[in-house]
Amino acid sequence: MIVLILNAGSSSLKYQVYNMTNESVLAKGLVERIGMDSSIVTHKSTGFEEVREVSEILDHVTAVRRVIDMLTNREYGVLKNINEIQAVGHRVVHGGEVFKESVLVTDAVKLEIRKLFDLAPLHNPAHMMGIVAVDSNLPNVPQVVVFDTAFHQTMDNVAYLYPIPTVLYRRHKVRRYGFHGTSHAYVSVHAAEHLQKPLEDLKMITCHIGNGASCTAIVGGKSVDTSMGMTPLEGLMMGTRSGDIDPAIVPYVMNKEELTMNEVNSMLNKHSGMLAISGNSSDMREITEAMQEGDKNAQLAFDMYVYRLVKYIGSYAAAMNGLDVLVFTAGVGENSAVVRKAVCEAITFFGIELDEQANAVRSGDIREISTANSKVKVLVVPTNEELLIARDTFRIVNELK
């Protein structure tokens, strides 16, 4: 089965095409600046040189049509014709309480996704545009939606409720939802497989740390707590997001600086985190380089980032009453040996022993970076959210036959 995976943003469309016979990637690409006369399409078919084009793409319907043209191109295409696409899978950020797993797209599902627009105003409307665009271009092809929040729907109410008036939950569904669920689910399964241990027997903390970052406590393969909350702003210090702060800071700063709600929201999401503390960068690579050159602000940003991550790991180990496996994934987690070392050295009381030689190795493969004597196994597991979406899409569409 050939599966097309889409991740639609408000002005972008990221895509990959999988042959599910062997789970190989046939092609991938990105459409940027949708809605402008200078849209950019970057396409890479496996075995061919990258193709880059600039043209007018005014909406997502046209963007999907252009992607199909690329995939079926006579020179560098990977499909003979459009009919080879047998299923389409979509990443959707917010599934609320309605969606606890991936589902086939129906009119009822579309309606529920629209009802969730208020919970994810920057993401869900864009994802819906992607679904509608496929309806227009591939009207007879089944579509599946995979939700970032679904994995965390196993949390108990003691973890997902906030200690505020419960009427806000009843009326407006104000609660912790968590995000990056597709990634946390993927790496937890592969960590257990690598260790050749049943997932059901493990207490695991997965650290998805990139520009956006979250930690999840996983017991027996199920999420029991996660650091992101009702929105992706809560939790860890991130590239440009503040993570946890005293909520009273918001009205205080709004009053002192005469800021609007939109301005303070932008401050916390786009101008905080490592960018704010370092003064010039949200990129861990640049932070690390500046830190090594003696930049005190970069050092402080690094130290705060690690400190807050360590606090979450410690609290989740306490919440689970134990820890068997610690997993690092995503951009920083997979590539920054310095961050991994700093974190592991701060929690040696767990019995963690880091193999510094293994930690220093750069590799795209799953690997263990703790010593044989370490009481907690520490792994680096490259995430692959698109593959998990492809697998769910393949499974659900196969069940229709």
TIVEX-194592 format. One record per residue (C-alpha): x, y, z; chain. Coordinates in Angstrom, 1 decimal. Layout:
% residues N
NODE / X / Y / Z / A
...
***
This chain:
% residues 401
NODE / 0.0 / 0.0 / 0.0 / A
NODE / 1.2 / 3.5 / -0.9 / A
NODE / 0.4 / 6.0 / 1.8 / A
NODE / 0.7 / 9.8 / 1.6 / A
NODE / 1.4 / 11.5 / 4.9 / A
NODE / 0.5 / 15.2 / 5.3 / A
NODE / 1.2 / 17.8 / 8.0 / A
NODE / -0.6 / 21.0 / 7.1 / A
NODE / 0.2 / 24.3 / 8.6 / A
NODE / -1.5 / 27.6 / 8.0 / A
NODE / 0.9 / 28.5 / 5.1 / A
NODE / 2.8 / 25.2 / 4.7 / A
NODE / 2.4 / 21.6 / 3.8 / A
NODE / 4.9 / 19.0 / 4.8 / A
NODE / 4.6 / 15.5 / 3.2 / A
NODE / 6.1 / 12.1 / 2.9 / A
NODE / 5.2 / 9.0 / 0.8 / A
NODE / 5.6 / 5.5 / 2.2 / A
NODE / 5.5 / 2.1 / 0.5 / A
NODE / 4.1 / 0.1 / 3.4 / A
NODE / 5.3 / -3.2 / 2.0 / A
NODE / 8.7 / -2.4 / 3.5 / A
NODE / 8.0 / 0.9 / 5.2 / A
NODE / 10.4 / 2.7 / 2.8 / A
NODE / 10.2 / 6.4 / 2.1 / A
NODE / 9.6 / 7.0 / -1.6 / A
NODE / 9.6 / 10.8 / -1.5 / A
NODE / 9.3 / 13.7 / 0.9 / A
NODE / 9.0 / 17.5 / 0.6 / A
NODE / 7.6 / 20.8 / 1.8 / A
NODE / 5.4 / 23.5 / 0.3 / A
NODE / 6.0 / 26.9 / 1.9 / A
NODE / 4.4 / 30.3 / 1.7 / A
NODE / 1.0 / 29.0 / 0.6 / A
NODE / -1.2 / 31.9 / -0.2 / A
NODE / 1.5 / 33.9 / -1.9 / A
NODE / 2.6 / 34.3 / -5.5 / A
NODE / 6.1 / 33.2 / -4.5 / A
NODE / 5.4 / 29.9 / -2.9 / A
NODE / 8.3 / 27.5 / -2.6 / A
NODE / 8.1 / 23.7 / -3.2 / A
NODE / 11.1 / 21.6 / -2.2 / A
NODE / 10.7 / 17.9 / -3.3 / A
NODE / 13.1 / 14.9 / -2.9 / A
NODE / 12.3 / 11.6 / -4.5 / A
NODE / 14.5 / 8.7 / -3.2 / A
NODE / 17.3 / 8.2 / -5.7 / A
NODE / 16.9 / 11.5 / -7.4 / A
NODE / 18.3 / 15.0 / -6.9 / A
NODE / 16.3 / 17.5 / -4.8 / A
NODE / 13.9 / 19.7 / -6.9 / A
NODE / 13.0 / 23.3 / -5.8 / A
NODE / 10.4 / 25.4 / -7.5 / A
NODE / 8.9 / 28.9 / -7.0 / A
NODE / 5.4 / 29.4 / -8.2 / A
NODE / 2.0 / 30.8 / -7.2 / A
NODE / 0.1 / 28.5 / -4.8 / A
NODE / -2.8 / 30.3 / -3.3 / A
NODE / -4.4 / 27.6 / -1.2 / A
NODE / -4.0 / 24.1 / 0.2 / A
NODE / -6.0 / 22.5 / -2.6 / A
NODE / -3.5 / 23.8 / -5.1 / A
NODE / -0.6 / 22.7 / -2.8 / A
NODE / -1.9 / 19.1 / -2.7 / A
NODE / -2.4 / 19.1 / -6.5 / A
NODE / 1.2 / 20.4 / -6.9 / A
NODE / 2.5 / 17.6 / -4.6 / A
NODE / 0.7 / 15.0 / -6.7 / A
NODE / 2.3 / 16.5 / -9.8 / A
NODE / 5.7 / 16.1 / -8.3 / A
NODE / 5.0 / 12.5 / -7.2 / A
NODE / 3.9 / 11.5 / -10.7 / A
NODE / 6.5 / 13.6 / -12.7 / A
NODE / 7.9 / 11.6 / -15.6 / A
NODE / 11.5 / 12.6 / -14.8 / A
NODE / 11.8 / 12.3 / -11.0 / A
NODE / 8.4 / 11.0 / -9.8 / A
NODE / 7.9 / 7.8 / -7.8 / A
NODE / 4.3 / 7.0 / -8.8 / A
NODE / 3.0 / 6.1 / -12.3 / A
NODE / -0.3 / 7.8 / -11.6 / A
NODE / -2.5 / 9.3 / -8.9 / A
NODE / -4.4 / 6.0 / -8.4 / A
NODE / -1.3 / 4.5 / -6.7 / A
NODE / -2.0 / 6.6 / -3.6 / A
NODE / -4.3 / 4.2 / -1.6 / A
NODE / -4.5 / 6.2 / 1.7 / A
NODE / -3.7 / 9.5 / 3.2 / A
NODE / -2.7 / 10.1 / 6.8 / A
NODE / -2.8 / 13.5 / 8.6 / A
NODE / -1.1 / 14.8 / 11.7 / A
NODE / -3.7 / 16.7 / 13.8 / A
NODE / -2.4 / 18.5 / 16.9 / A
NODE / -5.5 / 18.5 / 19.1 / A
NODE / -8.0 / 15.7 / 19.5 / A
NODE / -9.5 / 17.0 / 22.8 / A
NODE / -11.2 / 14.4 / 24.9 / A
NODE / -13.2 / 13.0 / 21.9 / A
NODE / -10.3 / 11.2 / 20.2 / A
NODE / -8.4 / 8.7 / 22.2 / A
NODE / -6.9 / 7.0 / 19.1 / A
NODE / -6.3 / 7.5 / 15.4 / A
NODE / -9.5 / 7.4 / 13.3 / A
NODE / -10.8 / 7.2 / 9.8 / A
NODE / -12.0 / 10.6 / 8.5 / A
NODE / -15.8 / 10.8 / 8.2 / A
NODE / -18.2 / 13.8 / 8.2 / A
NODE / -18.7 / 13.2 / 11.9 / A
NODE / -14.9 / 13.3 / 12.6 / A
NODE / -14.5 / 16.5 / 10.6 / A
NODE / -17.3 / 18.1 / 12.6 / A
NODE / -15.6 / 17.2 / 15.9 / A
NODE / -12.2 / 18.5 / 14.7 / A
NODE / -13.9 / 21.8 / 13.9 / A
NODE / -15.4 / 21.9 / 17.4 / A
NODE / -11.8 / 21.8 / 18.7 / A
NODE / -10.7 / 24.8 / 16.8 / A
NODE / -10.8 / 27.0 / 19.9 / A
NODE / -8.4 / 24.6 / 21.7 / A
NODE / -5.8 / 24.8 / 18.9 / A
NODE / -6.6 / 27.9 / 16.8 / A
NODE / -3.2 / 27.9 / 15.2 / A
NODE / -3.1 / 24.3 / 14.2 / A
NODE / -6.5 / 22.5 / 13.8 / A
NODE / -7.9 / 24.9 / 11.2 / A
NODE / -4.8 / 24.3 / 9.1 / A
NODE / -5.0 / 20.6 / 9.5 / A
NODE / -8.7 / 20.8 / 8.3 / A
NODE / -7.5 / 22.7 / 5.3 / A
NODE / -5.3 / 19.7 / 4.5 / A
NODE / -8.1 / 17.2 / 4.8 / A
NODE / -10.4 / 19.3 / 2.6 / A
NODE / -7.6 / 19.7 / 0.0 / A
NODE / -7.3 / 15.9 / -0.2 / A
NODE / -11.1 / 15.6 / -0.5 / A
NODE / -10.8 / 17.9 / -3.6 / A
NODE / -7.8 / 16.1 / -5.2 / A
NODE / -8.3 / 12.5 / -4.1 / A
NODE / -12.1 / 12.2 / -3.4 / A
NODE / -12.2 / 8.4 / -3.3 / A
NODE / -9.1 / 7.8 / -1.2 / A
NODE / -9.6 / 7.0 / 2.5 / A
NODE / -8.0 / 9.4 / 5.0 / A
NODE / -6.9 / 8.9 / 8.6 / A
NODE / -6.2 / 11.4 / 11.3 / A
NODE / -3.6 / 10.8 / 14.0 / A
NODE / -3.8 / 13.1 / 17.0 / A
NODE / -0.8 / 14.5 / 19.0 / A
NODE / -3.0 / 14.4 / 22.2 / A
NODE / -4.4 / 10.9 / 21.8 / A
NODE / -1.5 / 9.1 / 23.5 / A
NODE / -2.0 / 11.2 / 26.7 / A
NODE / -5.7 / 10.3 / 27.0 / A
NODE / -4.8 / 7.5 / 29.4 / A
NODE / -3.8 / 10.0 / 32.1 / A
NODE / -5.9 / 9.9 / 35.3 / A
NODE / -7.9 / 12.9 / 36.4 / A
NODE / -5.4 / 13.6 / 39.2 / A
NODE / -2.8 / 14.3 / 36.5 / A
NODE / -4.9 / 16.1 / 33.9 / A
NODE / -7.1 / 18.4 / 36.0 / A
NODE / -5.9 / 21.8 / 37.2 / A
NODE / -6.7 / 23.0 / 40.7 / A
NODE / -9.0 / 25.7 / 39.5 / A
NODE / -12.9 / 25.9 / 39.7 / A
NODE / -14.2 / 22.7 / 38.1 / A
NODE / -16.9 / 24.6 / 36.3 / A
NODE / -14.1 / 25.7 / 33.8 / A
NODE / -13.4 / 22.1 / 33.0 / A
NODE / -17.1 / 21.2 / 32.7 / A
NODE / -17.9 / 24.2 / 30.5 / A
NODE / -14.8 / 24.8 / 28.5 / A
NODE / -12.7 / 21.6 / 28.9 / A
NODE / -9.8 / 23.4 / 30.6 / A
NODE / -7.4 / 20.6 / 31.5 / A
NODE / -4.0 / 19.1 / 30.6 / A
NODE / -4.0 / 17.5 / 27.2 / A
NODE / -0.3 / 17.1 / 26.4 / A
NODE / 1.3 / 17.1 / 23.0 / A
NODE / 4.1 / 15.3 / 21.1 / A
NODE / 2.1 / 12.1 / 21.8 / A
NODE / 2.9 / 10.5 / 18.5 / A
NODE / 6.6 / 10.9 / 19.2 / A
NODE / 6.4 / 9.7 / 22.8 / A
NODE / 4.4 / 6.6 / 21.7 / A
NODE / 6.8 / 5.8 / 18.9 / A
NODE / 10.0 / 6.0 / 21.0 / A
NODE / 8.6 / 4.1 / 24.0 / A
NODE / 7.7 / 1.1 / 21.8 / A
NODE / 11.1 / 1.1 / 20.1 / A
NODE / 13.0 / 1.5 / 23.4 / A
NODE / 11.3 / -1.6 / 24.8 / A
NODE / 12.0 / -3.5 / 21.6 / A
NODE / 15.7 / -2.5 / 21.7 / A
NODE / 16.0 / -3.6 / 25.3 / A
NODE / 14.1 / -6.8 / 24.5 / A
NODE / 11.7 / -6.3 / 27.4 / A
NODE / 7.9 / -6.1 / 27.4 / A
NODE / 6.7 / -2.5 / 27.3 / A
NODE / 4.1 / -3.5 / 29.9 / A
NODE / 6.8 / -4.2 / 32.5 / A
NODE / 8.6 / -0.9 / 32.2 / A
NODE / 8.5 / 2.5 / 33.9 / A
NODE / 9.9 / 5.0 / 31.4 / A
NODE / 10.4 / 8.7 / 31.0 / A
NODE / 10.7 / 9.9 / 27.4 / A
NODE / 12.2 / 13.4 / 26.8 / A
NODE / 11.2 / 14.9 / 23.5 / A
NODE / 13.5 / 17.9 / 23.5 / A
NODE / 13.9 / 20.1 / 20.5 / A
NODE / 12.8 / 23.7 / 19.9 / A
NODE / 9.5 / 22.5 / 21.5 / A
NODE / 10.1 / 20.2 / 24.4 / A
NODE / 8.1 / 17.8 / 26.6 / A
NODE / 8.6 / 14.9 / 29.0 / A
NODE / 6.2 / 12.0 / 29.5 / A
NODE / 5.9 / 9.5 / 32.3 / A
NODE / 5.0 / 6.1 / 30.8 / A
NODE / 3.9 / 3.1 / 32.9 / A
NODE / 3.3 / -0.2 / 31.0 / A
NODE / 3.2 / 1.6 / 27.7 / A
NODE / 0.6 / 4.2 / 28.8 / A
NODE / 1.1 / 7.9 / 29.4 / A
NODE / 0.4 / 8.7 / 33.1 / A
NODE / 1.6 / 12.3 / 33.1 / A
NODE / 3.2 / 14.8 / 30.6 / A
NODE / 4.7 / 18.2 / 30.9 / A
NODE / 2.8 / 20.2 / 28.2 / A
NODE / -0.7 / 21.2 / 29.4 / A
NODE / -3.8 / 22.6 / 27.8 / A
NODE / -1.4 / 24.2 / 25.3 / A
NODE / 2.2 / 23.5 / 24.3 / A
NODE / 3.4 / 26.5 / 26.4 / A
NODE / 3.4 / 24.7 / 29.8 / A
NODE / 6.3 / 22.6 / 31.1 / A
NODE / 9.9 / 22.6 / 30.1 / A
NODE / 11.9 / 25.6 / 29.1 / A
NODE / 12.1 / 25.6 / 25.3 / A
NODE / 13.7 / 27.4 / 22.4 / A
NODE / 11.3 / 30.4 / 22.5 / A
NODE / 8.6 / 29.3 / 25.0 / A
NODE / 8.9 / 30.0 / 28.6 / A
NODE / 7.5 / 26.8 / 30.0 / A
NODE / 6.3 / 26.9 / 33.6 / A
NODE / 6.0 / 30.3 / 35.2 / A
NODE / 3.9 / 31.9 / 38.0 / A
NODE / 0.6 / 32.7 / 36.3 / A
NODE / 0.4 / 35.9 / 38.3 / A
NODE / 3.3 / 37.2 / 36.1 / A
NODE / 0.9 / 37.6 / 33.2 / A
NODE / -1.5 / 40.3 / 34.7 / A
NODE / 1.5 / 41.9 / 36.5 / A
NODE / 3.5 / 42.4 / 33.3 / A
NODE / 0.5 / 43.4 / 31.3 / A
NODE / -0.2 / 46.2 / 33.8 / A
NODE / 3.4 / 47.3 / 34.1 / A
NODE / 4.3 / 47.2 / 30.4 / A
NODE / 0.8 / 48.1 / 29.1 / A
NODE / 0.7 / 44.9 / 27.0 / A
NODE / -2.4 / 43.4 / 25.3 / A
NODE / -3.3 / 39.8 / 25.8 / A
NODE / -1.9 / 39.0 / 22.2 / A
NODE / 1.3 / 40.8 / 23.0 / A
NODE / 1.9 / 38.8 / 26.3 / A
NODE / 1.0 / 35.6 / 24.5 / A
NODE / 3.5 / 36.3 / 21.8 / A
NODE / 6.1 / 37.2 / 24.5 / A
NODE / 5.7 / 33.8 / 26.3 / A
NODE / 5.5 / 31.7 / 23.1 / A
NODE / 8.0 / 33.5 / 20.7 / A
NODE / 10.3 / 35.6 / 22.8 / A
NODE / 11.0 / 33.6 / 25.9 / A
NODE / 12.9 / 30.4 / 26.7 / A
NODE / 16.5 / 30.0 / 25.6 / A
NODE / 16.2 / 33.0 / 23.3 / A
NODE / 15.3 / 35.3 / 26.1 / A
NODE / 17.9 / 34.1 / 28.5 / A
NODE / 20.8 / 33.8 / 26.0 / A
NODE / 19.8 / 37.1 / 24.4 / A
NODE / 20.5 / 35.9 / 20.8 / A
NODE / 19.6 / 32.3 / 20.0 / A
NODE / 17.0 / 29.6 / 20.6 / A
NODE / 19.2 / 27.0 / 18.9 / A
NODE / 21.0 / 24.6 / 21.3 / A
NODE / 23.9 / 24.2 / 19.0 / A
NODE / 24.6 / 28.0 / 19.0 / A
NODE / 23.9 / 28.1 / 22.7 / A
NODE / 26.5 / 25.4 / 23.3 / A
NODE / 29.1 / 27.0 / 21.1 / A
NODE / 28.7 / 30.4 / 22.8 / A
NODE / 28.8 / 28.7 / 26.2 / A
NODE / 32.1 / 27.1 / 25.4 / A
NODE / 33.5 / 30.5 / 24.3 / A
NODE / 32.7 / 31.9 / 27.7 / A
NODE / 29.3 / 33.6 / 27.1 / A
NODE / 27.7 / 33.8 / 30.5 / A
NODE / 24.2 / 34.4 / 29.2 / A
NODE / 24.5 / 31.3 / 27.0 / A
NODE / 25.8 / 29.3 / 30.0 / A
NODE / 22.8 / 30.5 / 32.1 / A
NODE / 20.4 / 29.5 / 29.3 / A
NODE / 22.0 / 26.0 / 29.1 / A
NODE / 22.0 / 25.6 / 32.9 / A
NODE / 18.3 / 26.6 / 33.3 / A
NODE / 17.3 / 24.3 / 30.4 / A
NODE / 19.0 / 21.3 / 32.0 / A
NODE / 17.8 / 22.2 / 35.5 / A
NODE / 14.2 / 22.3 / 34.6 / A
NODE / 14.5 / 19.1 / 32.6 / A
NODE / 16.1 / 17.4 / 35.6 / A
NODE / 13.3 / 18.6 / 37.9 / A
NODE / 10.7 / 17.0 / 35.6 / A
NODE / 12.6 / 13.7 / 35.4 / A
NODE / 12.8 / 13.6 / 39.1 / A
NODE / 9.2 / 14.4 / 39.7 / A
NODE / 8.0 / 11.8 / 37.2 / A
NODE / 10.2 / 9.1 / 38.7 / A
NODE / 8.6 / 9.9 / 42.0 / A
NODE / 5.1 / 9.8 / 40.5 / A
NODE / 5.8 / 6.4 / 39.0 / A
NODE / 7.6 / 5.2 / 42.2 / A
NODE / 10.5 / 4.1 / 40.1 / A
NODE / 12.3 / 4.4 / 36.8 / A
NODE / 13.6 / 1.7 / 34.5 / A
NODE / 14.4 / 3.6 / 31.3 / A
NODE / 15.2 / 7.2 / 30.3 / A
NODE / 14.8 / 8.1 / 26.7 / A
NODE / 16.2 / 11.1 / 24.8 / A
NODE / 14.7 / 12.0 / 21.4 / A
NODE / 14.0 / 14.9 / 18.9 / A
NODE / 16.5 / 17.5 / 17.8 / A
NODE / 18.3 / 18.3 / 21.0 / A
NODE / 17.8 / 14.9 / 22.6 / A
NODE / 19.2 / 13.0 / 19.6 / A
NODE / 22.1 / 15.3 / 18.8 / A
NODE / 23.3 / 17.1 / 21.9 / A
NODE / 25.7 / 14.8 / 23.9 / A
NODE / 26.4 / 17.8 / 26.1 / A
NODE / 22.8 / 18.1 / 27.2 / A
NODE / 22.5 / 14.4 / 27.8 / A
NODE / 25.6 / 14.3 / 29.8 / A
NODE / 24.6 / 17.2 / 32.0 / A
NODE / 21.2 / 15.7 / 32.7 / A
NODE / 22.5 / 12.2 / 33.5 / A
NODE / 25.2 / 13.6 / 35.8 / A
NODE / 22.6 / 15.5 / 37.7 / A
NODE / 20.5 / 12.4 / 38.5 / A
NODE / 23.2 / 9.8 / 39.4 / A
NODE / 21.3 / 9.1 / 42.7 / A
NODE / 19.0 / 7.0 / 40.5 / A
NODE / 21.9 / 4.7 / 39.9 / A
NODE / 22.5 / 6.1 / 36.4 / A
NODE / 25.9 / 5.6 / 35.0 / A
NODE / 26.6 / 7.3 / 31.6 / A
NODE / 28.9 / 5.6 / 29.1 / A
NODE / 30.6 / 8.8 / 27.9 / A
NODE / 32.1 / 7.1 / 24.8 / A
NODE / 28.8 / 5.8 / 23.7 / A
NODE / 27.2 / 9.2 / 24.5 / A
NODE / 29.7 / 11.0 / 22.3 / A
NODE / 28.9 / 8.9 / 19.2 / A
NODE / 26.8 / 10.6 / 16.6 / A
NODE / 24.4 / 8.2 / 14.9 / A
NODE / 20.9 / 8.1 / 13.4 / A
NODE / 20.3 / 4.7 / 15.0 / A
NODE / 18.8 / 3.8 / 18.4 / A
NODE / 21.5 / 3.3 / 20.9 / A
NODE / 22.2 / 2.7 / 24.6 / A
NODE / 24.4 / 5.3 / 26.3 / A
NODE / 24.4 / 4.0 / 29.9 / A
NODE / 26.9 / 1.5 / 31.2 / A
NODE / 26.1 / -2.2 / 31.8 / A
NODE / 26.1 / -1.4 / 35.5 / A
NODE / 23.6 / 1.4 / 35.3 / A
NODE / 20.4 / 0.7 / 37.3 / A
NODE / 18.5 / 2.9 / 34.8 / A
NODE / 18.9 / 2.2 / 31.1 / A
NODE / 19.5 / 5.4 / 29.1 / A
NODE / 18.7 / 5.4 / 25.4 / A
NODE / 18.8 / 7.7 / 22.4 / A
NODE / 15.9 / 6.8 / 20.2 / A
NODE / 15.4 / 8.8 / 16.9 / A
NODE / 11.8 / 9.7 / 16.6 / A
NODE / 9.8 / 9.1 / 13.5 / A
NODE / 6.3 / 10.6 / 13.8 / A
NODE / 5.6 / 10.3 / 10.1 / A
NODE / 6.2 / 6.5 / 10.2 / A
NODE / 3.9 / 6.0 / 13.1 / A
NODE / 1.2 / 8.0 / 11.3 / A
NODE / 1.8 / 5.8 / 8.2 / A
NODE / 1.5 / 2.7 / 10.3 / A
NODE / -1.8 / 3.8 / 11.9 / A
NODE / -3.1 / 4.8 / 8.5 / A
NODE / -2.2 / 1.5 / 6.9 / A
NODE / -3.8 / -0.4 / 9.8 / A
NODE / -7.0 / 1.5 / 9.8 / A
NODE / -7.5 / 1.4 / 6.0 / A
NODE / -6.6 / -2.3 / 5.9 / A
NODE / -9.4 / -2.9 / 8.4 / A
NODE / -11.9 / -1.5 / 5.9 / A
NODE / -11.2 / -4.4 / 3.5 / A
***
